[in-house]
Amino acid sequence: MSEQTKADYIDDVRVDEEWDDHPSESELEEAVESLEASGFEVEVVPDAEAALDFVTGEIPADASVMNGHSTTLEEIGFTEYLNEGQHDWENLHAEVFSIDDDEARAKARREAQTADYFLGSVNAIGREDGTLVAADLSGSRIGAYPFAAGHVVAVAGVNKIVADEDAARERLQEYAYAFENERAQEAYGVESYPSKELVFRQETVEGRTTVVLVEETLGY
């Protein structure tokens, strides 16, 4: 599991910690109802362990699996579980990053966006309008979400639930990317930027996209 955690950057960023507040019970219920009305499947779980159990139980044997970088997936233990290989899935992430040639690896990375199951997280969730907001510098973390992947599983702590799409995009800009920028500089030696932003307002294919809401503070 990655050693990079939110705690590593908390002293290096200036953010409003209210962006990490948890919703009330009624606000969580509203978020679930709104997401379901937007066509998303929703599962609420109490903690990271339950999230890992649910996610691993959702993916059938022999499915091809790809994931975008996600602190949340690391925190629930999915990244470690995937790489340990104690499953019957095709681990596309391992296949992609075993390729030495840059051009061939980039091509394989694009092709992996069409995985049977693509896992990741989002930067914010609008509880009133059932929107998911996420961004990335290259687009590799979120490129599969709109169409390419057969199924999408997005895992998020309830700390990412805010009022609506406008607030979700503000949380992305004012909070999440302060942490992501610090992580990118340590991991890759470059600054990050939310150059490719996705606002996922509706899922039109029944059962394709599942949002797992974890009643803990996870990710950023």
Solvent accessible surface area in square Angstrom, and as a share of the most:
residue,aa,sasa,rsa
1,M,117,0.52
2,S,41,0.26
3,E,160,0.72
4,Q,31,0.14
5,T,54,0.31
6,K,28,0.12
7,A,76,0.59
8,D,71,0.37
9,Y,5,0.02
10,I,67,0.34
11,D,135,0.70
12,D,90,0.47
13,V,22,0.12
14,R,238,0.87
15,V,34,0.20
16,D,77,0.40
17,E,89,0.40
18,E,123,0.55
19,W,49,0.17
20,D,20,0.10
21,D,85,0.44
22,H,87,0.39
23,P,22,0.14
24,S,57,0.37
25,E,135,0.61
26,S,75,0.49
27,E,54,0.24
28,L,22,0.11
29,E,91,0.41
30,E,65,0.29
31,A,0,0.00
32,V,29,0.17
33,E,115,0.52
34,S,17,0.11
35,L,0,0.00
36,E,89,0.40
37,A,86,0.67
38,S,11,0.07
39,G,29,0.28
40,F,4,0.02
41,E,78,0.35
42,V,25,0.14
43,E,63,0.28
44,V,56,0.32
45,V,9,0.05
46,P,83,0.52
47,D,50,0.26
48,A,21,0.16
49,E,127,0.57
50,A,26,0.20
51,A,0,0.00
52,L,36,0.18
53,D,92,0.48
54,F,48,0.20
55,V,0,0.00
56,T,28,0.16
57,G,66,0.64
58,E,71,0.32
59,I,8,0.04
60,P,72,0.45
61,A,63,0.49
62,D,122,0.63
63,A,6,0.05
64,S,16,0.10
65,V,0,0.00
66,M,6,0.03
67,N,9,0.05
68,G,6,0.06
69,H,59,0.27
70,S,7,0.05
71,T,12,0.07
72,T,2,0.01
73,L,1,0.00
74,E,16,0.07
75,E,58,0.26
76,I,8,0.04
77,G,11,0.11
78,F,0,0.00
79,T,28,0.16
80,E,69,0.31
81,Y,68,0.26
82,L,2,0.01
83,N,88,0.45
84,E,104,0.46
85,G,42,0.40
86,Q,139,0.62
87,H,38,0.17
88,D,100,0.52
89,W,28,0.10
90,E,77,0.34
91,N,23,0.12
92,L,25,0.13
93,H,50,0.23
94,A,49,0.38
95,E,84,0.38
96,V,5,0.03
97,F,94,0.39
98,S,81,0.52
99,I,53,0.27
100,D,135,0.70
101,D,82,0.42
102,D,100,0.52
103,E,142,0.64
104,A,44,0.34
105,R,62,0.23
106,A,42,0.32
107,K,127,0.54
108,A,22,0.17
109,R,93,0.34
110,R,175,0.64
111,E,102,0.46
112,A,5,0.04
113,Q,22,0.10
114,T,90,0.52
115,A,2,0.01
116,D,66,0.34
117,Y,25,0.10
118,F,1,0.00
119,L,0,0.00
120,G,0,0.00
121,S,4,0.03
122,V,1,0.01
123,N,11,0.05
124,A,0,0.00
125,I,0,0.00
126,G,0,0.00
127,R,44,0.16
128,E,92,0.41
129,D,61,0.31
130,G,0,0.00
131,T,4,0.02
132,L,4,0.02
133,V,0,0.00
134,A,1,0.01
135,A,0,0.00
136,D,19,0.10
137,L,81,0.40
138,S,67,0.43
139,G,12,0.12
140,S,28,0.18
141,R,30,0.11
142,I,10,0.05
143,G,38,0.37
144,A,0,0.00
145,Y,1,0.00
146,P,72,0.45
147,F,179,0.75
148,A,35,0.27
149,A,3,0.02
150,G,41,0.39
151,H,68,0.30
152,V,2,0.01
153,V,3,0.02
154,A,1,0.01
155,V,0,0.00
156,A,0,0.00
157,G,0,0.00
158,V,4,0.03
159,N,0,0.00
160,K,6,0.02
161,I,11,0.06
162,V,15,0.09
163,A,34,0.26
164,D,43,0.22
165,E,29,0.13
166,D,111,0.58
167,A,20,0.15
168,A,0,0.00
169,R,105,0.38
170,E,89,0.40
171,R,0,0.00
172,L,0,0.00
173,Q,92,0.41
174,E,102,0.46
175,Y,0,0.00
176,A,0,0.00
177,Y,16,0.06
178,A,27,0.21
179,F,0,0.00
180,E,25,0.11
181,N,38,0.20
182,E,46,0.21
183,R,12,0.04
184,A,3,0.02
185,Q,70,0.31
186,E,117,0.52
187,A,46,0.36
188,Y,132,0.50
189,G,61,0.59
190,V,80,0.46
191,E,118,0.53
192,S,16,0.11
193,Y,140,0.53
194,P,18,0.11
195,S,57,0.37
196,K,107,0.45
197,E,55,0.25
198,L,31,0.15
199,V,30,0.17
200,F,15,0.06
201,R,138,0.50
202,Q,113,0.50
203,E,14,0.06
204,T,115,0.67
205,V,85,0.49
206,E,166,0.74
207,G,31,0.30
208,R,16,0.06
209,T,1,0.00
210,T,14,0.08
211,V,0,0.00
212,V,0,0.00
213,L,0,0.00
214,V,0,0.00
215,E,82,0.37
216,E,60,0.27
217,T,71,0.41
218,L,13,0.06
219,G,2,0.02
220,Y,15,0.06
